[in-house]
Amino acid sequence: MRPTPTPDNLNCIPRIKVGSGKGRKVCLTVTGVVIAIVLLIVILALTVFKAKHPVTIVDSTKLEDFHVSLDPVKLRVDLNVTLGVDVSVKNPNKVGFQYSDSAAHLNYRGQLIGEVPISAGEISSGETKGFNLTHTIMADRLLSNSQLLSDVTSGTLPLSTFVRMSGKVSILGFIKVHVVSSTSCDVAINLSNGTVGNQECQYKTKL
């Protein structure tokens, strides 16, 4: 049988004291490794995995359906317009961009006359994802605008599109960065031949 340790023979058992030189070396080594890992994560988060702005661009705008007629007696305009908008979103990040449910709006002189939902999804690292959006004008809202008659008479219908996508970029799996990317474009429809004139766009992104 092994002898039961007594206060006299306990001194024979090797132990590392907290204040000993070996204990300090272990603590310093562990602390150094932890600091190195933290610094590496910070450097990667600020360089390779730094969150970048997803870019939303309106590639083209075209008329898919167009009909307009003017009743000068009743001072009434009958208008049926379907506008196709091709949008692309580029994700320059090293990780995927997850976006929530969004929408594309069609406006006439600041008034909402059409809306297309964009379902939530994800854009992979370095991917450019295209969206084909079809706006059908809400005629009842458009016809109630007092400026419509003068615009139809002039032969040009000014419209604007607005696309806003909100989501997040996950860096190293635990750092979440909220991102909002939006695009607004002003277009002019030539009512004489049903074509879309030059468009002017503004792009905004914020983290």
N, C-alpha and C positions, 0 to 999 in steps of 0.2 A: 504494500500500500504506500501511496505517496504521502509524505509528511505534510501535515496541515501547516500553512504559512503562519508564522508567528511574527510579532513585531521585530524580533531579532533578525529573522531571515528575509523579511520583506525588502531589506536594503540590497539583497542580491538580485532582485528582479529589475531588468533594464527598463528605464522609463525616460521619456523626453519631457523635460520641464519647459513650461511656457517661456520662461526667461532664458533658456539655454541657447547657445549659438546655433544648434541644429534646428530648433523650433523657429528661430527668427528667419533662417534661410528658407524653410518651407513656406512660411507666411509671405515672405518677400517674393518668392517664386510664383505662388498662387496669385498674389496681387498683381504682379507684372503681367502674367498671362491674361488676367481679366481686363486690365487696362489696354493691352495690345488688341484684344478682341473688340473692345468698345471703340478704340480708335479706328480699327479696320472697318467696322460697321459705319462709323461716321463718315470716313473717307469715301466709302462706296456710295453712301446715300447722297453725298454732295458732289460726286463726280459721275461715275458710270451709271448709277441708278437715280440720278437727280431727275425729279419730275419735270417734264417738258410740256409745252402747250399743244394739245390736239388742235389741228387746224381744220375748220369747216369751210368748204368752198362751194359756191354755186357754179357748176360747170356750164349749164345751159338752161335757158328758159324758152319754151315753145308753146304755141297755141295748138291744142289738140281738138278743140271744137269752138266754133265762133259763129254767132249770129246776132245781128243788131238791126233793129227797125225803129223808125221814128214816126210817131203820129203827131203832126204839128197842130192838129185841131184840138186834141185832148192833152197836148203837151206831155205826152207819155213816151217813154223809151222802153222797148222790149229788148232785153239783152240776155244772151246765153253764151257764157264763156267758160271753157275748161282749159286750165293752164297747167302744163307739165313742167316740173322743175327737177333737174338732176343735180343732186348734192353729193359731194364726196367728203369724207372725214378721214384725215391722216393721223395716225398715232405714232409719233416719233420716239416714244418711250421704249425702254428695254423690257418693260412688262406690259401686260394687257390693260386696256382702258375699259372699265365697266361703266356703262351709262344707263341711267334710269329711263322710265317712260318719258318721252318728250313729244314735241309737236312742232309742225311747221305752219305758220300763219300767212294768210294773204290779206292785205289791207288796201283799202281805197281811201286816200286822204285821211289816214289815221283811224279809219273805221274797219273793224274786223268783218270780212265778207267771206272767208273760207278758212278751213282748218283741216290739217291732215295729221293723224296721230303717228308717232314713231315708237314702236315697241322697244322695251329695254333689251339690251344685248351687250356684247363685248367685242372690242376691236383688238386683235392680237398685236404683239410688239412689231413695230415697223409696217403694219398693214394699212392700206388705204381702202376704206369700205364705201361703196356707192349706195345711194338711196334714190329711187325713182318715185317722186311724189306727184300726185295728181290733184290739183285744186279745182273744185267746181264751185263757182261763185254762188253765194247765197243771194239770189236775185232780189228777194224781198228787202234785204238790208241795203243792197246797192240802190234800188229804185227809190228808196225813201230819202236818199241824199239829194239835197237841192242843187248841188253842183254838177250832178250827172248830165243834165240836159245841155249845159254849156260846154262840157267836155266832149260830149258826142257831137255837138254842132261844130266844134273846132277840129274834130277828126282824130283826136288823140285821147286815150284813156290811161291816166297815170295809176300804176299799181306798185305795190311794194311787197316783198316777201321777207319773212323773218323766221329763222331757224335757230333754236336754242337747245343745246345738248348739255346736260348736267350729269356728272358721274364722279368716279374716283380712280386714282392710280394707287396700287398697293406696292410699296417699296420694301423689298426683303421680307415680304410676308406679314409685317406687323406695323409698318408706317403707312398710314392712310392719308393721301393728299386729295382734297376735293378740287375738282376742275369744272369750269363752266366755259363752254365755247359757243359763240353765237355769230350769226351772219345776217346782215340785212342788205337787201338789194332793191333799188328803184328801177322799174322798167316802164316803158311807154308802149302801149299797143296802138298801132296804126289802124284805125277803124276802116280806112278805105280799102285796104288789101288784107287785113287780118294778120299782119306780121308784128313781131316783137322788135322794138328798136333797141338801141344800145342800153346795156344795163350798167349801173354804177353800184358797187358793193362796198360794204365796210365790214371788217372782220375784227372781232374782239375775243380775247381769251384771258381768263384770270384763274389763278391758283388760290 
